[in-house]
């Protein structure tokens, strides 16, 4: 993904006849997301990570739920 693109999408690979697509996008000035979609018959979201410019994850989303994320302290 270039620094100038707002959205970049790639069909990554086939595994067990499932097509998976990865989409990287800028949500706003400080937030980015990487989404993985799986297509068997219809395409649906498998996993989305929302993170800041330092790659600190803020939210994790699956096809049914969105969770705020904060790393556990040691």
MOPAC internal coordinates of N, CA, C and O (Angstrom, degrees):
PM7 1SCF
backbone

  N    0.0000 0     0.00 0     0.00 0    0    0    0
  C    1.4530 1     0.00 0     0.00 0    1    0    0
  C    1.5194 1   108.41 1     0.00 0    2    1    0
  O    1.2310 1   120.42 1   -50.27 1    3    2    1
  N    1.2945 1   116.80 1   129.73 1    3    2    1
  C    1.4589 1   120.02 1   179.04 1    5    3    2
  C    1.5241 1   110.09 1   -79.32 1    6    5    3
  O    1.2310 1   120.72 1   -18.21 1    7    6    5
  N    1.3132 1   116.23 1   161.79 1    7    6    5
  C    1.4626 1   120.76 1   179.75 1    9    7    6
  C    1.5164 1   112.13 1   -71.02 1   10    9    7
  O    1.2310 1   119.79 1   163.52 1   11   10    9
  N    1.3318 1   118.01 1   -16.48 1   11   10    9
  C    1.4483 1   121.24 1  -174.75 1   13   11   10
  C    1.5194 1   113.17 1   -95.81 1   14   13   11
  O    1.2310 1   120.08 1   165.72 1   15   14   13
  N    1.3299 1   117.45 1   -14.28 1   15   14   13
  C    1.4507 1   119.57 1  -179.60 1   17   15   14
  C    1.5167 1   110.73 1   -83.10 1   18   17   15
  O    1.2310 1   120.87 1   -34.89 1   19   18   17
  N    1.3061 1   115.93 1   145.11 1   19   18   17
  C    1.4453 1   121.78 1   176.58 1   21   19   18
  C    1.5272 1   109.69 1   -88.93 1   22   21   19
  O    1.2310 1   120.22 1   145.25 1   23   22   21
  N    1.3330 1   117.18 1   -34.75 1   23   22   21
  C    1.4564 1   122.16 1  -178.62 1   25   23   22
  C    1.5277 1   108.84 1  -134.50 1   26   25   23
  O    1.2310 1   120.64 1   -41.53 1   27   26   25
  N    1.3093 1   116.38 1   138.47 1   27   26   25
  C    1.4502 1   121.88 1   174.89 1   29   27   26
  C    1.5257 1   107.15 1  -136.48 1   30   29   27
  O    1.2310 1   120.41 1   -48.27 1   31   30   29
  N    1.3225 1   116.82 1   131.73 1   31   30   29
  C    1.4561 1   121.57 1  -177.38 1   33   31   30
  C    1.5193 1   109.19 1  -130.54 1   34   33   31
  O    1.2310 1   121.04 1   -40.37 1   35   34   33
  N    1.3241 1   115.61 1   139.63 1   35   34   33
  C    1.4607 1   120.17 1   178.49 1   37   35   34
  C    1.5215 1   109.52 1  -143.46 1   38   37   35
  O    1.2310 1   121.02 1   -40.21 1   39   38   37
  N    1.3226 1   115.65 1   139.79 1   39   38   37
  C    1.4503 1   120.46 1   170.51 1   41   39   38
  C    1.5141 1   105.43 1   -87.53 1   42   41   39
  O    1.2310 1   120.67 1   -64.63 1   43   42   41
  N    1.3085 1   116.32 1   115.37 1   43   42   41
  C    1.4492 1   120.12 1  -165.97 1   45   43   42
  C    1.5166 1   113.01 1   -83.52 1   46   45   43
  O    1.2310 1   119.70 1   123.88 1   47   46   45
  N    1.2936 1   118.18 1   -56.12 1   47   46   45
  C    1.4627 1   120.09 1  -175.76 1   49   47   46
  C    1.5107 1   110.00 1  -164.39 1   50   49   47
  O    1.2310 1   121.63 1   -11.79 1   51   50   49
  N    1.3106 1   114.48 1   168.21 1   51   50   49
  C    1.4549 1   121.70 1   173.29 1   53   51   50
  C    1.5171 1   107.56 1  -111.79 1   54   53   51
  O    1.2310 1   121.24 1   -44.74 1   55   54   53
  N    1.3026 1   115.23 1   135.26 1   55   54   53
  C    1.4542 1   120.07 1   176.05 1   57   55   54
  C    1.5132 1   106.43 1  -143.28 1   58   57   55
  O    1.2310 1   120.22 1   -55.68 1   59   58   57
  N    1.2983 1   117.18 1   124.32 1   59   58   57
  C    1.4661 1   121.79 1  -178.24 1   61   59   58
  C    1.5242 1   111.08 1    56.09 1   62   61   59
  O    1.2310 1   120.69 1  -142.73 1   63   62   61
  N    1.3356 1   116.29 1    37.27 1   63   62   61
  C    1.4642 1   123.50 1   178.41 1   65   63   62
  C    1.5302 1   113.08 1    67.06 1   66   65   63
  O    1.2310 1   119.73 1  -163.51 1   67   66   65
  N    1.3058 1   118.12 1    16.49 1   67   66   65
  C    1.4578 1   121.29 1   176.38 1   69   67   66
  C    1.5190 1   108.73 1  -102.62 1   70   69   67
  O    1.2310 1   120.37 1   -47.65 1   71   70   69
  N    1.3040 1   116.90 1   132.35 1   71   70   69
  C    1.4599 1   121.14 1   176.36 1   73   71   70
  C    1.5186 1   107.36 1   -92.88 1   74   73   71
  O    1.2310 1   120.99 1   -48.68 1   75   74   73
  N    1.3132 1   115.71 1   131.32 1   75   74   73
  C    1.4619 1   120.19 1   177.44 1   77   75   74
  C    1.5232 1   108.79 1  -116.37 1   78   77   75
  O    1.2310 1   121.64 1   -40.22 1   79   78   77
  N    1.3262 1   114.47 1   139.78 1   79   78   77
  C    1.4625 1   120.05 1  -178.64 1   81   79   78
  C    1.5185 1   107.96 1  -125.58 1   82   81   79
  O    1.2310 1   120.74 1   -44.34 1   83   82   81
  N    1.3204 1   116.20 1   135.66 1   83   82   81
  C    1.4546 1   122.11 1   177.11 1   85   83   82
  C    1.5219 1   108.06 1  -110.72 1   86   85   83
  O    1.2310 1   120.56 1   -47.12 1   87   86   85
  N    1.3183 1   116.53 1   132.88 1   87   86   85
  C    1.4587 1   121.47 1  -179.17 1   89   87   86
  C    1.5230 1   107.89 1  -128.47 1   90   89   87
  O    1.2310 1   121.03 1   -54.68 1   91   90   89
  N    1.3288 1   115.64 1   125.32 1   91   90   89
  C    1.4654 1   122.05 1   177.88 1   93   91   90
  C    1.5212 1   106.87 1  -114.71 1   94   93   91
  O    1.2310 1   120.94 1   -50.88 1   95   94   93
  N    1.3225 1   115.80 1   129.12 1   95   94   93
  C    1.4632 1   118.21 1  -178.37 1   97   95   94
  C    1.5166 1   111.99 1  -146.40 1   98   97   95
  O    1.2310 1   121.85 1   -23.99 1   99   98   97
  N    1.3132 1   114.07 1   156.01 1   99   98   97
  C    1.4605 1   121.26 1   175.06 1  101   99   98
  C    1.5358 1   106.97 1   -91.57 1  102  101   99
  O    1.2310 1   120.74 1   -58.42 1  103  102  101
  N    1.3309 1   116.19 1   121.58 1  103  102  101
  C    1.4558 1   121.36 1  -179.65 1  105  103  102
  C    1.5253 1   109.78 1   -82.31 1  106  105  103
  O    1.2310 1   120.78 1   133.24 1  107  106  105
  N    1.3314 1   116.12 1   -46.76 1  107  106  105
  C    1.4657 1   122.01 1   173.95 1  109  107  106
  C    1.5324 1   107.40 1  -153.36 1  110  109  107
  O    1.2310 1   119.61 1    16.95 1  111  110  109
  N    1.3234 1   118.34 1  -163.05 1  111  110  109
  C    1.4653 1   120.58 1  -175.58 1  113  111  110
  C    1.5242 1   113.39 1   -65.03 1  114  113  111
  O    1.2310 1   119.89 1   154.30 1  115  114  113
  N    1.3215 1   117.81 1   -25.70 1  115  114  113
  C    1.4608 1   120.01 1  -175.34 1  117  115  114
  C    1.5243 1   113.99 1  -120.23 1  118  117  115
  O    1.2310 1   119.72 1   178.37 1  119  118  117
  N    1.3211 1   118.14 1    -1.63 1  119  118  117
  C    1.4571 1   120.40 1  -174.40 1  121  119  118
  C    1.5286 1   111.04 1  -127.62 1  122  121  119
  O    1.2310 1   120.66 1   -45.51 1  123  122  121
  N    1.3173 1   116.35 1   134.49 1  123  122  121
  C    1.4571 1   123.56 1   179.19 1  125  123  122
  C    1.5177 1   108.60 1  -125.48 1  126  125  123
  O    1.2310 1   120.50 1   -17.44 1  127  126  125
  N    1.3309 1   116.65 1   162.56 1  127  126  125
  C    1.4620 1   119.09 1   175.69 1  129  127  126
  C    1.5214 1   109.90 1  -140.67 1  130  129  127
  O    1.2310 1   121.69 1   -33.31 1  131  130  129
  N    1.3163 1   114.38 1   146.69 1  131  130  129
  C    1.4525 1   123.04 1   171.21 1  133  131  130
  C    1.5130 1   106.47 1  -121.55 1  134  133  131
  O    1.2310 1   120.37 1   -56.35 1  135  134  133
  N    1.3314 1   116.90 1   123.65 1  135  134  133
  C    1.4589 1   121.87 1  -177.41 1  137  135  134
  C    1.5172 1   109.61 1  -120.96 1  138  137  135
  O    1.2310 1   121.18 1   -38.34 1  139  138  137
  N    1.3223 1   115.35 1   141.66 1  139  138  137
  C    1.4561 1   121.77 1   175.11 1  141  139  138
  C    1.5203 1   107.36 1  -117.43 1  142  141  139
  O    1.2310 1   120.86 1   -54.73 1  143  142  141
  N    1.3210 1   115.96 1   125.27 1  143  142  141
  C    1.4617 1   122.10 1   179.08 1  145  143  142
  C    1.5179 1   108.57 1  -114.72 1  146  145  143
  O    1.2310 1   120.53 1   -34.44 1  147  146  145
  N    1.3324 1   116.60 1   145.56 1  147  146  145
  C    1.4615 1   122.32 1   175.68 1  149  147  146
  C    1.5028 1   108.39 1  -118.79 1  150  149  147
  O    1.2310 1   120.66 1   -44.91 1  151  150  149
  N    1.3197 1   116.34 1   135.09 1  151  150  149
  C    1.4597 1   120.87 1   178.31 1  153  151  150
  C    1.5175 1   108.64 1  -119.87 1  154  153  151
  O    1.2310 1   121.43 1   -65.75 1  155  154  153
  N    1.3162 1   114.87 1   114.25 1  155  154  153
  C    1.4636 1   120.86 1   172.42 1  157  155  154
  C    1.5241 1   106.32 1  -103.85 1  158  157  155
  O    1.2310 1   120.51 1   113.86 1  159  158  157
  N    1.3085 1   116.64 1   -66.14 1  159  158  157
  C    1.4636 1   121.60 1   169.17 1  161  159  158
  C    1.5129 1   107.84 1  -111.40 1  162  161  159
  O    1.2310 1   120.82 1   124.42 1  163  162  161
  N    1.3322 1   116.04 1   -55.58 1  163  162  161
  C    1.4600 1   121.99 1   173.82 1  165  163  162
  C    1.5201 1   108.22 1  -108.91 1  166  165  163
  O    1.2310 1   120.89 1   -29.03 1  167  166  165
  N    1.3118 1   115.91 1   150.97 1  167  166  165
  C    1.4587 1   119.67 1   179.21 1  169  167  166
  C    1.5220 1   109.41 1   -83.26 1  170  169  167
  O    1.2310 1   120.73 1   -44.03 1  171  170  169
  N    1.3350 1   116.21 1   135.97 1  171  170  169
  C    1.4579 1   119.57 1   175.85 1  173  171  170
  C    1.5234 1   109.82 1  -141.53 1  174  173  171
  O    1.2310 1   121.52 1   -23.86 1  175  174  173
  N    1.3131 1   114.70 1   156.14 1  175  174  173
  C    1.4552 1   121.18 1   179.70 1  177  175  174
  C    1.5171 1   109.60 1   -68.13 1  178  177  175
  O    1.2310 1   120.39 1   -49.04 1  179  178  177
  N    1.3257 1   116.86 1   130.96 1  179  178  177
  C    1.4647 1   122.04 1   175.01 1  181  179  178
  C    1.5206 1   109.64 1   -98.32 1  182  181  179
  O    1.2310 1   120.68 1   131.82 1  183  182  181
  N    1.3328 1   116.30 1   -48.18 1  183  182  181
  C    1.4577 1   120.87 1  -177.66 1  185  183  182
  C    1.5215 1   109.51 1  -156.67 1  186  185  183
  O    1.2310 1   120.78 1   -41.45 1  187  186  185
  N    1.3372 1   116.11 1   138.55 1  187  186  185
  C    1.4683 1   121.25 1   173.64 1  189  187  186
  C    1.5169 1   108.27 1  -132.86 1  190  189  187
  O    1.2310 1   120.99 1   -48.15 1  191  190  189
  N    1.3243 1   115.71 1   131.85 1  191  190  189
  C    1.4536 1   122.05 1   175.55 1  193  191  190
  C    1.5138 1   108.21 1  -113.30 1  194  193  191
  O    1.2310 1   120.42 1   -51.76 1  195  194  193
  N    1.3249 1   116.80 1   128.24 1  195  194  193
  C    1.4610 1   121.85 1   174.57 1  197  195  194
  C    1.5236 1   107.38 1  -108.14 1  198  197  195
  O    1.2310 1   120.92 1   -51.03 1  199  198  197
  N    1.3410 1   115.84 1   128.97 1  199  198  197
  C    1.4493 1   120.30 1  -173.30 1  201  199  198
  C    1.5149 1   110.27 1  -145.65 1  202  201  199
  O    1.2310 1   121.31 1   -18.83 1  203  202  201
  N    1.3433 1   115.10 1   161.17 1  203  202  201
  C    1.4598 1   119.73 1   179.62 1  205  203  202
  C    1.5226 1   110.37 1   -89.66 1  206  205  203
  O    1.2310 1   120.57 1     4.29 1  207  206  205
  N    1.3192 1   116.52 1  -175.71 1  207  206  205
  C    1.4647 1   121.22 1  -175.88 1  209  207  206
  C    1.5217 1   112.95 1   -66.08 1  210  209  207
  O    1.2310 1   120.13 1   161.89 1  211  210  209
  N    1.3202 1   117.36 1   -18.11 1  211  210  209
  C    1.4697 1   122.13 1   176.64 1  213  211  210
  C    1.5270 1   111.73 1   -94.40 1  214  213  211
  O    1.2310 1   120.59 1  -168.63 1  215  214  213
  N    1.3311 1   116.48 1    11.37 1  215  214  213
  C    1.4643 1   123.98 1   179.35 1  217  215  214
  C    1.5268 1   113.10 1    63.89 1  218  217  215
  O    1.2310 1   120.37 1  -152.57 1  219  218  217
  N    1.3257 1   116.91 1    27.43 1  219  218  217
  C    1.4667 1   120.40 1   173.34 1  221  219  218
  C    1.5187 1   107.58 1   -86.85 1  222  221  219
  O    1.2310 1   120.79 1   -58.79 1  223  222  221
  N    1.3194 1   116.09 1   121.21 1  223  222  221
  C    1.4607 1   121.25 1  -175.65 1  225  223  222
  C    1.5217 1   109.66 1   -70.87 1  226  225  223
  O    1.2310 1   120.79 1   -48.59 1  227  226  225
  N    1.3334 1   116.09 1   131.41 1  227  226  225
  C    1.4664 1   122.58 1   179.72 1  229  227  226
  C    1.5250 1   111.63 1  -105.36 1  230  229  227
  O    1.2310 1   120.26 1   140.68 1  231  230  229
  N    1.3307 1   117.10 1   -39.32 1  231  230  229
  C    1.4618 1   121.62 1  -179.41 1  233  231  230
  C    1.5141 1   109.91 1  -142.92 1  234  233  231
  O    1.2310 1   121.38 1   -29.23 1  235  234  233
  N    1.3160 1   114.97 1   150.77 1  235  234  233
  C    1.4562 1   122.31 1   174.42 1  237  235  234
  C    1.5195 1   106.65 1  -125.38 1  238  237  235
  O    1.2310 1   120.45 1   -49.31 1  239  238  237
  N    1.3247 1   116.75 1   130.69 1  239  238  237
  C    1.4584 1   121.13 1  -178.55 1  241  239  238
  C    1.5190 1   109.62 1  -127.26 1  242  241  239
  O    1.2310 1   121.16 1   -44.05 1  243  242  241
  N    1.3339 1   115.38 1   135.95 1  243  242  241
  C    1.4579 1   120.90 1   169.35 1  245  243  242
  C    1.5123 1   106.82 1  -111.11 1  246  245  243
  O    1.2310 1   119.94 1     6.75 1  247  246  245
  N    1.3072 1   117.72 1  -173.25 1  247  246  245
  C    1.4610 1   119.19 1  -177.30 1  249  247  246
  C    1.5184 1   112.29 1   -67.52 1  250  249  247
  O    1.2310 1   119.23 1   164.46 1  251  250  249
  N    1.3370 1   119.07 1   -15.54 1  251  250  249
  C    1.4618 1   119.96 1  -178.71 1  253  251  250
  C    1.5129 1   114.68 1  -116.59 1  254  253  251
  O    1.2310 1   119.02 1   158.57 1  255  254  253
  N    1.3160 1   119.47 1   -21.43 1  255  254  253
  C    1.4591 1   119.82 1  -170.96 1  257  255  254
  C    1.5287 1   111.21 1  -143.27 1  258  257  255
  O    1.2310 1   121.42 1   -29.39 1  259  258  257
  N    1.3440 1   114.88 1   150.61 1  259  258  257
  C    1.4696 1   122.33 1   172.81 1  261  259  258
  C    1.5206 1   106.84 1  -117.24 1  262  261  259
  O    1.2310 1   120.72 1   -50.60 1  263  262  261
  N    1.3371 1   116.23 1   129.40 1  263  262  261
  C    1.4643 1   120.53 1  -179.52 1  265  263  262
  C    1.5170 1   109.34 1  -122.79 1  266  265  263
  O    1.2310 1   121.01 1   -44.07 1  267  266  265
  N    1.3401 1   115.67 1   135.93 1  267  266  265
  C    1.4652 1   119.31 1   169.12 1  269  267  266
  C    1.5154 1   106.85 1   -71.03 1  270  269  267
  O    1.2310 1   120.71 1   -35.23 1  271  270  269
  N    1.3123 1   116.25 1   144.77 1  271  270  269
  C    1.4587 1   120.03 1  -175.94 1  273  271  270
  C    1.4931 1   109.85 1  -124.36 1  274  273  271
  O    1.2310 1   120.95 1   -47.50 1  275  274  273
  N    1.3217 1   115.79 1   132.50 1  275  274  273
  C    1.4585 1   120.84 1   168.81 1  277  275  274
  C    1.5302 1   106.55 1  -141.68 1  278  277  275
  O    1.2310 1   120.24 1   -48.15 1  279  278  277
  N    1.3144 1   117.14 1   131.85 1  279  278  277
  C    1.4545 1   119.72 1  -177.00 1  281  279  278
  C    1.5169 1   111.36 1   -63.30 1  282  281  279
  O    1.2310 1   121.30 1   -33.54 1  283  282  281
  N    1.3100 1   115.11 1   146.46 1  283  282  281
  C    1.4566 1   119.55 1   177.35 1  285  283  282
  C    1.5138 1   109.30 1   -74.42 1  286  285  283
  O    1.2310 1   121.09 1   -38.74 1  287  286  285
  N    1.3298 1   115.52 1   141.26 1  287  286  285
  C    1.4664 1   119.88 1   177.59 1  289  287  286
  C    1.5150 1   109.58 1   -78.05 1  290  289  287
  O    1.2310 1   120.16 1   -35.67 1  291  290  289
  N    1.3324 1   117.31 1   144.33 1  291  290  289
  C    1.4785 1   119.25 1   179.28 1  293  291  290
  C    1.5073 1   112.72 1   -68.85 1  294  293  291
  O    1.2310 1   120.10 1   180.00 1  295  294  293

